[in-house]
Every structure is written in structure tokens, then in C-alpha cells.
Amino acid sequence: MKQHANAWTTVVDCIHGKKGIIYLQLWHMGHLAHSSHHPSTYQIVLASAIAAEGIQVKTIKQENAKPKVPHILTVEEIKSTVQGCVDEAPLEKEAGFYAIEVGHCFLMISTLQFHIHQTLKSKVFIPSASHICSFRLPMDISLTSSCKASLTSTRMSMVAALKNERASYFETFAYVAKKMHEYELAFLHIMDGLGIGAHNKGKYVKCANIHKVFDGPIISNICLSKEIAKGMIRSGACDAFAFGRLYI
């Protein structure tokens, strides 16, 4: 939204004043939003009608509320959601951001998890990586055209356990990374660590695995210590690392 771009300008200008660079991370709250934030439909959305468990969500009045059952996105609604994000992407330049990163959170990650993807289950019998990525890849690829591949990146969490979800398939994320290599994205931001998430639901995907199919820079994140981060750099598993939670 234009209002969001205007609001971010103050923060971005301060960072530029310190000769810093800032990326816009693009999110979609999915089923962890509250319907009051969507007054035109009063619906939250997901690839399945699965309410978040064990948490409270915030209403538009900043009050705690029980998560609601989301509306299941149709194939056409998935396409519309992707296009909406692509249409809004140019606003990051207006706000002064250097480039854009597609976040891993919530709706973004849930569409890569076939076990909760009722939209796909209604369309295909055997899940394949290309089918599972039918939401995420078009968004990343479209943004490379809108914002240039060299100014577009993506963040992936292979261990995301979004309240009642579980880690996804190794092959799916390897497929996404390979496609991102083909489109020459600026970098991949990989959630690789044991601090949070699900680690007992399938083959664990590490930065080193992703580097086999993606030649560009890889940033690692999730509860890293200084020693572990430096070791990952030395081993060639990743090229940089992030310590986000310490600053939040």
C-alpha cells in the first residue's frame, strides 16, 4: 500500500544516512492474521482450512483473539494473491529500499507443504515439487521481472513449524533453490539451525545441500552462535549470516 511506503521512508532515510543498505522483506500473514485486518472480506486465507493452534492472534484493535479457520485459497485466488504482491513490489523503490526479499513466513511457507495443501490435493493425485511450488515460484519469478533478478532474493525455512505445521519435503526446497539459480537471484536466505522449528519430520535440509544446486550467495540464519556462524563460512556452507533476533 502507498501508505506503507510513505511510512517506511523515515526509517529507510535514517539507514541511508548511516550509509547502510536495507532490503524489504515481503510477508503474507496467512492464517496467523485476524479477520478484522481484512474488512472487505473478513477472511483469513491458507492453502487449507486449518486454524493455528496454541497461540493468540491480534485484532485490528490490538486485542488478543483465538485464531479462526482460514478460507481455502482456490487456484485462481493463489494467482491473484501472487499478482497482488507483484503489483505492490514497485512501492519498495518509492520507499527507498535497495531491493526486495520474499519472506518465508506463514502463507509463503504453508504453500510449500503438501500435507496441508488442500488446494493442490483437490487438483493433483501425486504431489510433485513443481505442483507444490505453484504458488511460491510464480511469485519469485514474477518479481525478478518486476524488480530485476539482481535486486530480488528469497528466504526459505525448511524447518518451519508454524504452530500446527511440520517441516516440509527435502526435494521441494532443493527444487526451489535450483529454480532460483536458473533465474539468477541475488541470494538465498536459508533458515538453517536447531534453535527453532521441526527437525524430526523428514530429511533435514542444510545450507550445504542448497549450495549444491544454487551457486549464488547464501545467507544463513536461526539462533546461530558466533563460533557456528564463522565455521559455516569457513566450510563454504554459506557466505554470510544474520543475527536478527538479537536486534528485535
Long-range contacts (C-beta under 8 A, 24 or more apart in sequence): 1-88, 1-91, 2-91, 2-94, 4-91, 4-95, 5-91, 5-92, 5-94, 5-95, 6-95, 8-95, 8-96, 8-97, 9-95, 9-96, 12-95, 12-96, 12-97, 13-96, 16-96, 21-98, 22-97, 22-98, 23-97, 23-98, 23-99, 23-100, 23-101, 23-153, 24-92, 24-95, 24-97, 24-99, 24-100, 24-101, 25-100, 25-101, 25-102, 25-103, 25-155, 26-85, 26-89, 26-100, 26-101, 26-102, 26-103, 27-103, 27-105, 27-106, 27-108, 28-81, 28-85, 28-103, 28-105, 28-106, 28-107, 28-108, 29-105, 29-106, 29-107, 30-70, 30-105, 30-106, 30-107, 30-108, 30-110, 31-67, 31-70, 31-106, 31-107, 31-110, 32-57, 32-67, 32-106, 32-162, 32-163, 33-57, 34-58, 34-59, 34-60, 34-65, 34-67, 34-68, 35-68, 36-60, 36-61, 41-71, 43-70, 43-71, 44-68, 44-70, 44-71, 45-70, 45-71, 45-72, 45-73, 45-77, 45-81, 45-107, 46-70, 46-71, 46-72, 46-73, 46-107, 46-110, 46-116, 47-72, 47-73, 47-78, 47-107, 47-110, 47-111, 47-116, 47-117, 47-118, 47-119, 47-120, 47-135, 48-72, 48-110, 48-116, 48-117, 48-118, 48-119, 49-118, 50-116, 50-164, 51-164, 52-162, 52-163, 52-164, 53-163, 53-164, 54-163, 54-164, 55-163, 72-118, 72-119, 73-119, 74-119, 75-119, 75-123, 75-134, 78-111, 78-119, 78-134, 78-135, 79-138, 81-107, 81-135, 82-135, 82-138, 82-139, 82-142, 83-142, 85-139, 85-143, 86-139, 86-142, 86-143, 86-146, 89-143, 89-146, 89-147, 90-146, 90-147, 92-147, 93-147, 98-151, 99-147, 99-151, 99-152, 99-153, 99-186, 100-143, 100-147, 100-151, 100-152, 100-153, 101-152, 101-153, 101-154, 101-155, 101-189, 102-136, 102-139, 102-140, 102-143, 102-152, 102-153, 102-154, 102-155, 103-155, 104-155, 104-156, 104-157, 104-160, 104-189, 104-191, 106-162, 108-136, 108-139, 109-156, 109-157, 109-160, 109-162, 109-165, 109-168, 110-162, 110-165, 111-135, 111-136, 112-136, 112-156, 112-168, 112-172, 112-173, 112-176, 113-165, 113-166, 113-168, 114-168, 114-169, 114-172, 115-166, 116-165, 129-169, 129-171, 129-172, 129-174, 129-175, 129-176, 130-175, 132-169, 132-172, 133-172, 133-175, 133-176, 133-179, 136-176, 137-176, 137-179, 140-179, 140-180, 140-183, 140-185, 141-179, 141-183, 144-183, 144-184, 144-185, 149-183, 149-184, 149-185, 149-186, 150-184, 150-186, 151-186, 152-185, 152-186, 153-185, 153-186, 153-187, 153-188, 153-189, 154-180, 154-185, 154-188, 154-189, 155-188, 155-189, 155-190, 155-191, 156-188, 156-189, 156-190, 156-191, 157-191, 157-197, 158-190, 158-191, 158-192, 158-204, 158-205, 159-191, 159-193, 159-196, 159-197, 159-198, 159-199, 159-204, 159-205, 159-222, 160-191, 160-197, 160-198, 161-196, 161-197, 161-198, 165-198, 166-198, 166-201, 167-197, 167-198, 167-199, 167-201, 167-202, 167-204, 168-202, 169-202, 170-202, 170-203, 170-204, 170-205, 170-209, 173-205, 173-210, 174-205, 174-209, 174-210, 174-213, 177-210, 177-213, 177-214, 178-213, 178-214, 180-214, 180-216, 181-213, 181-214, 181-215, 181-216, 184-216, 185-216, 186-216, 186-217, 187-216, 187-217, 187-218, 187-219, 187-239, 187-240, 188-214, 188-216, 188-217, 188-218, 188-219, 189-218, 189-219, 189-221, 189-242, 190-218, 190-219, 190-220, 190-221, 190-238, 191-221, 191-222, 192-220, 192-221, 192-222, 192-237, 192-238, 193-220, 193-221, 193-222, 193-223, 193-224, 193-228, 194-222, 194-223, 195-222, 195-223, 195-224, 196-222, 196-223, 197-222, 206-237, 207-232, 207-237, 207-238, 208-235, 208-236, 208-237, 211-236, 211-237, 211-238
